[in-house]
Amino acid sequence: MYDHDLVPGFTFERVRVERRPVFDAKGAPVEGLHNLWIVLDNEAELNSYTTDTIKEVILAFRHASNDRAAVGAVFTGAGHRAFCSGGNTREYATRYAGHSGEYRQYMRLFNDMVTSILTCDKPVICRVNGLRVGGGQEIGMACDFSIASDLARFGQVGPRHGSAPDGGATDFLHLYVGIEQAMLSCTTAAGLWSAHKALRLGPLTEIAPVVKVDGAFVPNPLVETGRWLDERGQIVHGEPLTGDALAAGKATLARATIDLGELDRAVDRLTTRLLMTFPECSLKTIESLRKKKLEHWDRNKEQSRAWLALNMMTEAKAGFRAFEAGGSREVDFVGLRQRLAAGATWEGGDLENAIMPAPRPR
């Protein structure tokens, strides 16, 4: 049989590509078959992706497509703090800020990464082992299923850091949660959703407990998980705790251990269900359902790429540099709007310098 990989024998350095067992209905490993795990391996920077990481992710998903013995592809991150925090802001600030043409080429790679997920010839499961935000949320939503640690958090932050969530969120999120919630998340970037809230709104298949206290799993102690309605009759399940309850939750978390075993077992249960289907019937069904995402993605990705590249000369240039250099990580939004209203322009750098946050304390 032919080797159809783009780069046969490629050695992955920034992404771990691992074959892990797939289990039959009785829980026994299946001989000759496996799941292919694609692991973002940048735990120190919350598994943010660099340019070189993106190249490897593209090759990894092509490799998954060509792996005849793979039942499914599991996309995840190293450690327990994050699946992916999005693009590497250090690289953005130092390499791409102010370089529109370079960022346009980078966005070609990013678009190809999203497309490689949406066109993978295997079911793709996002194993959300922690934070899934920004571009991490976008590549996660490109997957077919998402199973999350109940400590995971989800959301978009682009408009607060100089970008628009046009790497997939404006194409996909409304399909999961409806236009109003998508609009709120994408525009204001006001707070991240807990895993419990994300499950309620729609972007998740399942959540799994990962916090262990005295040897037993407990729900995320930082969010409301036992009550559904507040005094106004509004749903609060999955909302962050406040006041004394939040302080108690933090104390619980401080003495707890994190165990991703239940998360892995949930992933294994799903891949077992996929195993027990006709492979081509399942793939055709997945491809038919993916068309709803691809319809929006293919229509918008090139014009989004062009806009994002041009934006790197103005708001993105300021936003990413502020995130890397400033103590608050955000520009002076009020001052920016006031200066623009008074006729200021981005030329010369005076506007950008005027709205930078105070330097981070050393």
N, C-alpha and C positions, 0 to 999 in steps of 0.2 A: 504494500500500500504506500502511496505517496505521502511525503511530509508537506503539508500545506501551510505551515507556519510562515509568516512573513520573513522572520529571521531564524532559521532552524538552529537549534542549539544555543539560543541567546541566554546569557547569564544575567539574571535579574539581581540588581544591587539595592534598589530603593523600594522595591515591592517584593514581598515574599510570595512565591507561588508554590503551594503545597498540595499534595494528594492526601486526603483524609478519608477514613472509612465511610461507606454508606451502609446502613443497617436494614435488614429485612424486617418483616412485620413482627418477628419474635425477638428482635433486638440483636441478632447475630450479624457480624460483618459479612458483606457479600463478596465472595471471591471474584476477582477480575474486574470489579467496578469500584468507583470511588467518587467523592466530591472534590472539585478543584477549588481550593481556597486562594483568594487573591487578597493579600494583606498589605495595606499601606503601612510602611515601616518607618515612621518619623514621629515616634511617641513624644520626644522632647518638645516638638513644635505642634503638638495636638494633631499629628498625622495630616498636617497641611501638605498640599502637593506643590512641588516645584515643577519647572519645565521638564526636567529629566524624569521626574516621577510620572508625569502625564504620558510621556513616550512609552514608559514601561507598562502602564495600565492598558494602553491601547494594545500592545503586544500580548499582554496577559489575557485579555478577553478574546483576542484572535486565537491564542493558544487553547483557551477553554473551548471555543467553538470547534476546534479541530481535534480535541481529545475524545476519541471514540468511546473510551471507557468512563467518561465523566457523566454522572447523572445530573448534577447541577453545579453552578458556579456560586460560591459564597464570597461576597465582597465585604471586607471588614477592615478594622484598623488594629494596630498593636496596642496592648495595654487595656486599661479600663476607663481612661478619662475621655477618650474621643474616638469616634469613627473617623471623622474628618472635619476640620475647622475651615475648610475651603482653601483658596489659593494662598501661597506662602507670602505673607505681607512684607517680610523682609526682602524677598526677591522683588516684589512689586515696587517697593520704595526705592531700592538701589539700582535695579536694572531697567524697569519699565516706566517709572514715573517720568513724564515729559518726553517719552519716546513712542509716539503714536504708531509708527510703522512697525517697530519691534513688537509692540503689544498686539498689533493686528495679526502678526505671524503666530504669536503665542496663542491667540484666540482660535486660530485655525486648529492648533493641536487640541485645545480644550474642546472645541466642537467635535473633533474626531473622537475624543475620549467618550463624550456623552453618546455619540452615535454608536460607538463600539459596544456600549452596554445595551442600548436599545435594539441592536441587531445581533446580539450574541445568540448562537445556535443552541444554547442551553438555558434552562430557567435560571434567573439570577436572583439570589437572595441577598439583601443587604442585612448583615448582622450588625446591628447598631450597638456597639459596645460602649458608647458614651456620647459626647457632644456631636450633633450633626447640624451644622450651621453654615450659612452662606453657600459657597460652591459645594461644600460637603452635603448640604441638604439637597442640592440640585442633582448631584450624581447619585445620591441615595434614591431620589424619586424616579430616576431613570430605570432603577431596578424593578423587577417584577413583584417582589415581595419584600417586606421589611419586618424583621423581628428584633425587638429592642430590649436592652436593659431598662429596668424601670427607673434608673437614675439618668437615663439619656435625656437630652434637651434638644429642641428642634426650632429652627427659625431662619429668618433672613436678616442681614444687617447692612446690606449694600448702601441704602440712602443715608445712613449715618456715618459711612466711611468712604464716601465718594464714588459709589458705583450704583448700578441698577441691577436687580436680580434677573438679568436676561440670559443667564447661562442655563436656563431650564425652569426656574421657579415661575416666571410669568407665563410659561407654556404649560406647566404640569400642575401647579399647586391647586388651581381652581377645580381641576378634575377630581381631586381628592376631597377638598373641603368646601367647595362652593366659592362663588365670586366674592362675597362679602368678607369672609375670613381670609381669603387669599389677598384681597386688597389691603386689609388691615395689617397682615403680616409683612407683605412685600413693601409697603410704603412707609409705615411708621417705624418698623423694626423695634417696636416697643415691647420688650420682654420676649422670652423664649417659652415655647410650649413644653410642659413636662411630657414624659412618655405617656402618662395616664390621660392627659388632655389630648395628645396626638392620637391615641387609640380611639378616644371618643369622637374626635373630629373626622378621622378617616385615613390618615396616611400610613397606618400600621396594621399588620396582620395579627400580631400578638406581642405582648410584653412579658418579660420574665423577671422575677425577683432576683436581685444580686446582693442585697445587703443582709449580712448575717450578724445576729446579736446572740451571744451565748449559744452558738451552734445552730440556731434556727433562722430561716429566712424571714424577713419582715418587709412590708412594703416601704417604698421610698419615704423616709421620715420627714422630708422637707415639703411635701405637698399633701393636700387634702385628699384622702383616698376612701374615707368611710362615710361621707355625707354627700348628698347629691343636689340639694336645693338650699339656697340661702333664704333670708327672711323676705326677699322680694320675689321668691319663686324662680330664681335663675340658677342654672346648673353651675356648681362650683367644683365638681369632682375633677381632680387633677390640678387645681389652682394652687399657687404657692401659699404656704402658711405665713403668718405674720406674728409679730409681737412675741409673747411668751411661748406660744406654740412653736414658732420658728426656732427660738433659742433652744427649746427642749429637743427639737428635731436635729439641730446641729450637734448637740451633746450626744445624742444617740448615734449619729453618723460617726462622730469622732472615736467612739469606742467599738465601732463595728469593723468587720472585715468584708472585703469585696470578693465574691465568689461568682464567676461567670458560668458555673456548671449548668445551672438551669437554662441559661441563655443558649448554651451549646446543645443541650438536650431538645430544646424547642426547635432549633434549626434542624437537628437530626430527624425529629418527628416529621417535619415538613418534607424533607428530602425523601424519607421513606414513603410518604404518600405519593410523591412524584414518581418514585421508583415503580410503584404498583400501577402504572398506566402504560398505554401504548406510547412510545416515545415520539413518533411522528405526529400522532393525534394531539398530544400535549403541546408540542412545539407549534403546530399550526394554530391551536387555540391561543397560545401566548402571543404569537405574531399578529393574530387578528385583534387581540385586545391592545397590543402595543400601538396599533395604527392610530388610536386616539391621541396618544402622546406624539407620535411621529407627525401627525397632521399639523400640529401647532409648531413643533420643533423644526421641521423642514421648511415651513413657510417663513419662519422668523429668524433662523440662526445666522444667516449671512448679513442681514441688515443690523441685527443686534451686534454682531462682531464688528462691523464698521463703526457703529456709534460708540461702543465701548472703547475702541482704539482712539477715536477722536477725544473722548472724554478724559483720556489719560493726559491730555494737555492742560486740563483745567481742574475740575472738581476731584477726579481720581488722583491726580498728582498731589493735590493738597491733602486729601483724605488719607491716602496710604502713608504719606510721610508723617502726618500727624499721629497715626496709629503706632508707627514705629518709634517716633521720637518723643512724643508728648506724654506727660503724666496722666492726663485725662483720656488720651488716645482719640480725642474728638476736637474738631475745630470749633471756633466761636460761631455757632450757627446764626445767632441773632446779629452779631456784628457783620457777618458775611452778607446777610440780606439787606442790612442797612446800607452798607457800602455799595452793593449792586444797585439799590434803589436810588442812590445819590450819583450814579453814573460811573462807578469804578469798573475797571476791566481787569482781566487776568494777565494782560501783557506786562512784561517787565518784572513780575514776581512780587510787587509791593502788596497786592491784595492777599496773596498766599501767605506772605510773611506776617501780615497784620492779624490774621485769624488763627495762627498756630497756637496750640496750647502751651502752657508753661512746661519747661523741660522736666523730664522725669527725675525725681530726686535720686541722687547717687548714694 
